[in-house]
């Protein structure tokens, strides 16, 4: 009798779990950012720029750094390792990649016919100007990424992910697909990865989450991937693999645009160069001396894209507007930009005054890339590493 009752109870529990699973709520849609809404309380905080041991930026190698700087970075790395971080990936933003004008992509067929190694060589050559001229101003250099890895302790693989950096939906979607391939090949399993995106590199990460986590936009987004000529069945299998890993995502100066599909396995943080406690920015006033902080963060919002050069990609970009928000539309951009929105809807945001406000008579906007280039600076490396460790790996 007791056995029969136990079996009946077990059957009832299993039936209840099955019904609950079938009736579970549909995933929340990944809606683009709305700029007129005030950020919700508890979704942002002002973070002070603590004084840190200085970095020897003239010779950005580990051996040239002070013991205090090295020890502080080692402690951040120790906390990451204890939390299970097994891979760190840096994703740069717009116009500093290997094909910002998409000229190489337009010539990919003829160039590839001349030899399998020609296209990658030209892409590396195209990336050199931003590395040599901009260096660490709004750009992750190979030297920066190498120093970061060695300073953490050298045993956490650290990758610089390079993409075209063209300023449109399609280019960012293709970058998200390539990043998915990279993560799938990393064999993370159920381990943790730390993904860092500067500027529109953050949009690439947002698209990555939409590809790997269920969302109402996923089917339409995967159709766009298919229309872009990608093998979706193989990529969807990769997405299921990567979804098992734990992802900690931090964006730096990412203009609030795309929606995110984060889940229990994915945590999201935004860091924004901003002066003052009010989570709104002035989009013009004080720009010459970056009095408001990061102006590109305010300008690079929906409507600011540059349409792709070929008709097929323009048509695909127009269809992506329905999923990701308007791409190219000057009128819409002007309407959005007047709100001065700082805080993205998803994730938690730190408003940080990085101390790059001009103090002299001469403008400093170009030297700081309008306050947008400070996040990737060698001088901010230790602060950023400490901030990430404090937020994700307490």
C-alpha positions in Angstrom: 0.0 0.0 0.0 2.7 2.4 1.0 4.6 1.6 -2.2 1.5 2.4 -4.3 1.0 5.7 -2.5 4.6 6.6 -3.0 4.4 5.8 -6.7 1.2 7.9 -7.0 2.8 10.8 -5.3 5.9 10.6 -7.5 3.7 10.4 -10.6 1.8 13.5 -9.4 5.0 15.4 -8.8 6.4 14.5 -12.3 3.1 15.5 -13.9 3.1 18.8 -12.1 6.6 19.5 -13.2 5.8 18.6 -16.8 2.7 20.9 -16.8 4.7 23.7 -15.2 7.4 23.3 -17.9 4.8 23.4 -20.7 3.1 26.4 -19.2 6.3 28.3 -18.4 6.2 32.0 -19.5 7.6 32.9 -22.9 11.0 34.6 -22.8 10.9 38.3 -22.5 11.4 40.0 -25.9 14.7 41.8 -26.6 13.4 45.2 -27.2 15.7 48.1 -28.4 16.4 50.9 -26.0 13.8 53.5 -25.3 15.5 56.9 -24.7 12.7 58.9 -23.1 12.2 56.6 -20.2 14.0 57.3 -16.9 16.3 54.5 -15.7 14.8 52.3 -13.0 16.0 52.9 -9.4 18.7 50.4 -8.4 20.0 49.9 -12.0 22.9 52.3 -11.8 25.3 53.9 -9.3 28.0 56.5 -9.3 31.4 54.9 -8.9 34.4 57.0 -7.8 37.7 56.7 -9.7 39.9 55.4 -6.9 43.6 56.4 -6.9 45.6 53.5 -8.2 49.4 52.8 -8.6 50.4 54.4 -11.9 51.3 52.3 -14.9 54.5 52.8 -17.0 52.7 53.3 -20.3 55.9 54.2 -22.3 57.0 50.6 -21.9 53.8 48.6 -21.5 55.3 45.3 -20.5 54.9 43.6 -17.1 58.6 43.9 -16.2 58.4 47.7 -16.4 55.6 48.0 -13.9 55.9 48.9 -10.2 55.5 46.1 -7.6 52.4 47.9 -6.3 50.7 47.9 -9.7 51.7 44.3 -10.4 50.4 43.2 -7.0 47.0 44.9 -7.5 46.5 43.3 -10.9 47.6 39.9 -9.5 44.9 40.2 -6.8 42.3 41.0 -9.4 43.4 37.9 -11.4 43.4 35.7 -8.3 39.7 36.7 -7.7 38.9 35.9 -11.3 40.5 32.5 -11.2 38.8 31.6 -7.9 35.5 32.5 -9.6 36.3 30.1 -12.4 37.1 32.5 -15.2 38.8 30.5 -18.0 38.8 33.0 -20.9 38.9 36.8 -21.3 37.9 38.3 -24.6 38.3 42.0 -25.6 35.9 43.3 -28.3 36.8 46.7 -29.9 34.3 49.2 -31.2 33.5 50.9 -34.5 36.1 52.1 -37.1 39.1 50.5 -35.4 38.7 47.0 -37.0 40.1 45.3 -40.0 37.5 46.5 -42.6 35.7 49.7 -41.3 34.6 50.7 -44.8 33.7 47.1 -45.9 35.9 47.6 -49.0 37.8 44.3 -48.4 34.4 42.5 -47.9 33.2 43.8 -51.2 36.3 42.4 -52.9 36.4 39.2 -50.9 35.6 37.0 -53.9 38.4 38.2 -56.3 40.9 38.5 -53.4 40.3 35.0 -52.1 40.7 33.7 -55.7 44.2 35.0 -55.7 45.2 32.9 -52.7 43.7 31.7 -49.4 46.1 33.7 -47.3 45.6 37.1 -49.1 42.4 38.2 -47.4 43.6 37.6 -43.8 46.9 39.4 -44.6 45.0 42.4 -46.0 42.8 42.5 -42.9 45.9 42.5 -40.6 47.3 45.3 -42.7 44.1 47.2 -42.5 44.1 47.0 -38.7 47.6 48.4 -38.4 46.7 52.1 -38.7 44.4 52.1 -35.7 47.0 50.2 -33.7 49.9 52.4 -34.7 48.1 55.8 -34.7 45.4 55.5 -32.1 47.3 53.0 -29.9 45.2 52.7 -26.7 42.9 55.6 -27.5 39.5 53.8 -27.9 41.3 50.7 -29.2 42.5 47.5 -27.7 46.1 47.0 -28.9 47.9 43.6 -28.9 50.3 45.0 -26.3 47.4 46.0 -24.0 45.8 42.6 -24.2 49.1 40.9 -23.6 49.9 43.0 -20.6 46.4 42.4 -19.2 46.9 38.6 -19.4 50.3 38.6 -17.9 49.4 40.9 -15.1 46.5 38.7 -14.1 48.8 35.8 -13.7 49.2 34.6 -17.3 47.2 31.4 -16.9 43.8 32.9 -18.0 43.8 32.9 -21.8 43.1 36.4 -23.1 42.0 37.1 -26.7 41.6 40.3 -28.8 38.6 39.7 -31.0 38.9 41.8 -34.2 36.0 42.4 -36.5 35.3 44.7 -39.5 34.0 47.5 -37.2 31.7 48.9 -39.9 28.9 51.0 -38.5 25.7 49.1 -39.3 23.5 46.2 -38.1 24.8 43.7 -40.6 28.5 44.1 -39.8 27.8 43.8 -36.0 25.6 40.6 -36.6 28.4 39.0 -38.6 30.8 39.9 -35.8 28.5 38.3 -33.3 28.5 35.1 -35.4 32.3 35.1 -35.6 32.5 35.6 -31.8 30.2 32.7 -31.3 32.6 30.6 -33.3 35.5 31.7 -31.2 33.7 30.9 -27.9 32.5 27.6 -29.2 36.1 26.7 -30.1 37.3 27.7 -26.6 35.8 24.5 -25.1 34.5 26.4 -22.1 32.1 23.7 -21.1 30.4 25.0 -18.0 33.3 27.3 -17.1 33.2 31.1 -17.0 34.2 33.6 -19.6 34.7 37.4 -19.2 33.7 39.4 -22.3 34.6 43.0 -22.5 33.2 45.3 -25.2 34.1 48.9 -25.9 31.7 51.1 -27.7 29.7 49.2 -30.4 31.7 46.1 -29.4 29.0 46.0 -26.7 26.3 45.7 -29.4 28.2 42.7 -30.8 27.9 41.2 -27.3 24.2 42.0 -27.1 23.6 40.2 -30.4 25.7 37.3 -29.1 23.3 36.9 -26.2 20.3 37.0 -28.5 21.8 34.2 -30.5 22.6 31.9 -27.6 19.7 32.5 -25.2 16.0 31.9 -26.1 14.1 35.1 -26.9 11.2 36.1 -29.1 13.4 37.8 -31.5 15.7 34.7 -31.9 13.9 33.2 -34.9 14.0 36.4 -36.9 17.6 37.0 -35.9 18.6 33.5 -37.0 16.8 34.1 -40.3 18.9 37.2 -40.8 22.0 35.1 -40.1 20.8 32.7 -42.7 20.2 35.5 -45.2 23.8 36.7 -44.5 25.0 33.4 -45.9 26.0 31.7 -42.7 25.4 28.0 -42.0 22.7 28.3 -39.3 22.4 24.7 -38.3 26.0 24.4 -37.3 26.0 27.8 -35.6 22.8 26.9 -33.6 24.6 23.9 -32.3 27.5 26.1 -31.3 25.0 28.4 -29.6 23.7 25.6 -27.5 27.2 24.7 -26.5 28.2 28.2 -25.5 24.9 28.7 -23.6 26.1 26.1 -21.1 29.0 28.3 -20.1 28.8 31.2 -17.6 29.3 34.6 -19.3 30.2 37.8 -17.4 29.8 40.7 -19.9 31.0 44.2 -19.3 30.6 47.1 -21.8 32.6 50.3 -21.7 31.1 53.4 -23.3 28.5 51.3 -25.2 25.8 53.6 -26.6 22.5 52.1 -25.3 20.8 50.5 -28.3 20.2 46.8 -28.7 18.3 44.6 -26.3 19.9 41.8 -24.3 18.8 38.2 -23.8 20.8 37.5 -20.6 19.7 34.6 -18.4 20.8 32.9 -15.2 24.1 32.0 -16.8 24.9 35.5 -17.9 25.6 38.7 -15.9 25.8 42.1 -17.4 27.6 45.3 -16.4 28.0 48.7 -18.1 30.6 51.3 -17.4 30.0 54.9 -18.6 32.4 57.9 -18.5 30.1 60.5 -17.0 30.3 63.6 -14.8 27.7 64.1 -12.0 25.1 62.0 -10.3 22.2 62.7 -12.7 22.0 59.8 -15.3 21.5 62.1 -18.3 24.1 63.8 -20.4 24.3 66.9 -22.4 24.9 66.1 -26.1 26.5 69.4 -27.1 27.3 71.7 -24.2 30.9 71.5 -23.0 31.9 69.2 -25.8 35.3 70.9 -26.5 36.5 70.2 -23.0 34.4 66.9 -22.5 32.6 68.5 -19.6 29.9 65.9 -19.7 32.1 62.8 -20.1 31.7 60.5 -23.0 29.9 62.3 -25.8 30.2 59.4 -28.3 28.2 57.3 -25.9 25.4 59.8 -26.4 25.8 60.2 -30.1 26.2 56.6 -31.2 22.6 55.6 -30.5 19.7 54.4 -32.8 19.7 56.2 -36.1 23.5 56.8 -36.3 24.5 53.9 -38.5 26.1 54.3 -42.0 24.1 52.2 -44.5 26.0 49.3 -46.1 27.5 49.8 -49.5 25.8 46.9 -51.3 22.1 46.5 -52.0 21.8 43.1 -50.4 23.2 44.2 -47.1 21.1 47.4 -47.2 18.0 45.3 -47.5 19.1 43.1 -44.7 19.9 46.0 -42.5 16.5 47.5 -43.1 14.8 44.3 -42.0 17.0 44.2 -38.9 15.6 47.6 -37.9 12.4 45.8 -36.8 14.5 43.7 -34.4 17.3 45.9 -33.3 15.8 49.4 -33.6 16.4 52.0 -36.3 19.8 51.8 -37.9 20.2 54.8 -40.3 17.7 57.7 -39.8 18.9 61.2 -39.1 15.5 62.4 -38.0 15.0 59.6 -35.6 18.6 60.1 -34.3 17.9 63.7 -33.6 14.8 62.8 -31.7 16.7 60.2 -29.6 19.8 62.1 -28.9 18.1 65.0 -27.2 17.2 62.8 -24.3 20.9 62.3 -23.4 20.2 58.8 -22.2 23.1 57.2 -20.2 21.8 54.0 -18.6 20.9 50.9 -20.7 17.6 49.2 -19.7 19.2 45.8 -19.0 22.1 45.1 -16.6 23.7 47.3 -14.0 25.6 50.5 -14.8 28.4 52.4 -13.2 28.7 56.1 -13.9 32.4 56.9 -13.5 34.2 60.2 -13.9 37.4 59.0 -15.5 39.0 62.4 -14.8 39.6 63.3 -18.5 37.8 66.7 -18.4 39.8 69.5 -19.9 41.2 72.0 -17.5 43.2 74.4 -19.7 42.3 76.9 -22.4 42.9 74.4 -25.3 40.1 71.9 -26.2 40.9 68.3 -25.2 38.0 66.6 -27.1 40.1 65.2 -30.0 42.9 64.0 -27.6 40.2 62.0 -25.7 38.1 61.1 -28.7 35.3 63.1 -27.1 35.7 61.3 -23.8 35.2 58.0 -25.5 38.7 56.8 -25.7 39.5 56.7 -22.0 38.2 53.2 -21.2 40.9 51.3 -23.2 43.8 53.5 -21.9 46.6 51.8 -20.2 46.1 54.3 -17.3 42.6 52.8 -16.7 43.6 49.2 -16.9 44.0 48.6 -13.2 40.9 50.6 -12.2 38.8 48.6 -14.7 40.2 45.3 -13.5 39.5 46.2 -9.9 36.0 47.3 -10.8 35.3 44.0 -12.6 36.6 42.0 -9.7 34.6 44.0 -7.2 31.4 43.7 -9.2 31.6 40.1 -10.5 34.0 38.3 -8.2 33.5 39.5 -4.6 
